[in-house]
């Protein structure tokens, strides 16, 4: 599995914004690039309980996913200071239909500090400490976004991050990174993941339970990847769904269903699928019509 064996850009974090955090999202985001398009998926579990949509298709061709913090409010405030679905929909409605991937990345970057001013203030005042975050098992990031799409025909994926410095009680960022392929890796054929990766790290290791499970879940796609061949869009969707299912099984406290999978073809409009439950074998499910969302029964 040469593609899955490549280095993953992983830092795991789940941040408690203050004593009155609404919901936090550990989140795993998996994205696969193929010659015909890209597929990006995210889990829907929130902590300590509940679900949320953490990934959206914008302009029918751009994808934005939220990792680590999905909603929150300052101290004991009655209303949320941040709610990702509402926040990203407002950005979508206030941007040009022709906005590029890099343009959307800049727009989001420019809003991050003000959006999370309530959490940054809590860190500066010492209300939110590393110890409080570590009590939940993680403390590295405040929030991270994955922004993806095609720019001048090239598959382009950025990450934007706000990163706490607990020693100085400040927050660094937004830190923007263009997620380029590994050295020698095909620009138009690759698989990466960000966020939680307890099970995904094991998928990369031959003969582990997770490695064998992936082979059993997606035998056709597993063979294609192992042979170094390109995935079709349908196969990439299958791989993304299977990988998210494996992570949810291995890491049920922080990652879980429903999962949302967004497909953006190189040419034409994208579409979204939501899966309520896991499936032991997921090969062979059909592609949905472009521009429409299909909900699994």
N, C-alpha and C positions, 0 to 999 in steps of 0.2 A: 504494500500500500504506500507507494512512493509519495503520493500527494498528502496523505494524512500524516506521514512521517515527518513532514517539514515542520520547522520551528513555529510554534504558536505564540502570538503576542498576548500573553495571559498575565493579568494581575487580578486577583479575586478581592472584591470588596463589597460590603453591605454596610451602609452608614445610618446610624440613628441620628436624625437631624436635631432633635431636641426631646424633651420629656413627652411631647405630644405629637410625635411623628404619626402621620396618617397611615401610610403604607410604604414599605421599602421593597425594592425589587432587586433580588440578587441577580437573576437573569443570566441566561446563556444565549448568545447570538451566534448563529452559524451561517456562513455565506459561502456559496459555491459559484464560481465563474466558469462559464462554458463558452465555446465559440459563438453560440446563438443567443446568449443572454446570461443573466445572473439571477440567483435565487438566494434570498436572505430570510432566515427564520428566527423567531424568539419564543421563549416560553412565556407563560402567563401567570405564574404563581407570585403572590405577594406575601410579605412577612410582616407580622406574625400570622395573618390569615387573609384569605380572599384571593381574588384574581384581578388582572388588569391587562389591557392591550398595551404592549410596550413597543410596537412597531407599526408604522403607517406607510402607506403608499401615497405620495404627494404628486400632484400634477400628472398623475397616471404614468410616471416614469422615474420618480426619485423615491428613495427609501430612507427613512430616518428611524433608528431604533434607540431606545433609552436603556441604559444599564446602570444598576446600583440604586438609584433613588427615583421612584415613580411619583411619589406625592409627599407633601409635608407641610407643616405649619409651624410658625414661631411660637415657642413656649406653649401657653395654653390658649392660643388664638382659636376662635370659633370657626373661622374660615381657612381654607387651604391657601397657603402662599404659593404653592406649586402643585399643579396637577398635569402630568405629561400629556394625556390625550387632549385636554382643552388647550394647553399651551401650544402644542404643535399644530393643532387645527387653526388657531389664530394666526400663526406664522404662515401657514399655507394660504389662508384667505387674503393675507396682506402682501403677498409676493407675486411677482409677474409670472404668468404662465410659461414664459420662456427662460426663467431663472435656471442657471447651470448648477452642476453639482458643487463646484467651487463657490459659486455665488450663494447657494443655500447654506453651505458650510460657514461662510463668513457672516451671514445673517444670524445664524444660530449662535456662533461664537460671540458676536457683539452683544447678545442678550443674556449670556450665561451668568455674568457677574451680578447684574442687577436682579435677575430672576432668583438667584440663590443668596441674595443679600441677607435674608433672615438666617440662613444656616451659617454663612460666613461670619455674621455678627455673633452667633452663638459660640463659634469656635474662638473668636477674638476675646470674648468675655470669659471664656473658660467654662461656659455652661455645657458645651459639647466637648468632651475630652476623648483622647485616644483610648483610655481605659473603658469608657462607656461604649465606644464603637467596638473595641476588642472583645467586650463581653458577649457580643453577638458573633465573634469569630473572625471579623475582618475590619480593616480600618484604612485601606490604602486610598480609595477614591471617594470624592463627594458625589460626582456624577460623571458619566461618559456617554457620548452620543456616537453612533455609527451612521454616517451619511454616505449613501451609495447611489450610483447611476452611471450613465454613459456621458462622457465629455469628449466631443469631437470624435465619436465612435470608439473611444477607449474606455474599458471598464475602470471606474474610479471609485475608490473607497477611502474615506477620511475617518479618523477618530478625533473627538474633541473631549478634553478632560479637565475637570477641576480637581486638584490634588491637595489635600490638607498637609501642612507642615505643622505637626503637633508641637514641636519644640518651640517654635516662634509664634504659635497661635495665629497663623495666617493661612491663606489658601493660594496656591500657585495656579496660574492658568488664566484663560483657557489655553491648554497645550494642544496644538494641532499637529497631527501626524498623517501623512499620506501613506497608506498601507500598500507599499509596493510588493511585488512578488519576491520570493527568495531568489538568490543568485542562481541562475541557470533554470529557473522555473518559467513555464509557459505563461505569459501574461493573460492569455485567454482560456486557461484551464487550471484552476487551483481551488483549494478548499481551505478556509481558515475558520477560526472561532475566537470569540472574545467573551470575557466574563467568567462564570463558573465553569469548571472543567474537570471535576473529580473523575467522572467516567470517561470523558473525552481523552484525557491523558493516557488512560489505560488502553483505549482503542488503538493507539499508535504502537503498542507493544505486542509483538506476536505471541500468540498462545494464551493471552489473558482471557478472562471470562468475557470482557467487553469486546475484545477483538473477535472472538468466536461468535459472540452474539450478533455483531454487525454483519458478519459473513452469512449468518443464518437468516437475518432479517431482509437483507438485500443481496441475494446471491448473484444476480445479473450485474448490478452496479458494482458490487465488490470485485467481480472479475474484471470489469472494464477498468476500474482504478488500478488494480493490481497489474494489469497489462500496460499501464501507461497511456491508455486511450482517452479520448475526449468523451465526456458525458453529454447526452442530449439534455435539453431543458427538463423534460419529464424525469429523466434519471437523476438529475441534480436535485429536483424537488424531493424525490424519494430519499436520496442520501441525507439531505438536510433534515427531513422529518425523522428519519431513523436515528440520526445522531442526537437530536434533541430528546427523543424518546429514551435513548440509552443514558443520557445525562440525568434526565428526570428520575429514572429508576435507580441510578447510583447515588443521587444527591437529592432525595425527596424533601428534605427540610427546606431547601432553598430554591429548587427548580421543579417545575411541574406543569401539568396541563391545565387549561387548553394551550395549544401552541398555534402561532400564526406564521404562515409561510407566504412570502411575497415573491412573485416572479416578475422580473423586468426583462423583456426580450431586447435584443440589440436594436430591432426595428419594430415599432408599434407600441401599443399601450400595455401596461402591466395589469396583473390581477392578484387577488388575495384569497387564500384559503385559511379556514380556521378548523382545527381538529380538537374535539372535546376530549377524546380518550386515546390511549396508546394502542398499538397493534403489534403483535409478535412478528408479523411479516407484513411489509408495506410495499413490496415491489408491485408494479403494474397498475397503480391507480392513475386514472386519466387526467390529462390537463384540463383545466377549466377554460371557458371562453374568455377572451381578452376583455379587460375592463370591468369584469364582474367578480363579485365575491361569492364563494361557495362555502356553505356551512355544512360540515359533516353531520349527518343525522345520528 
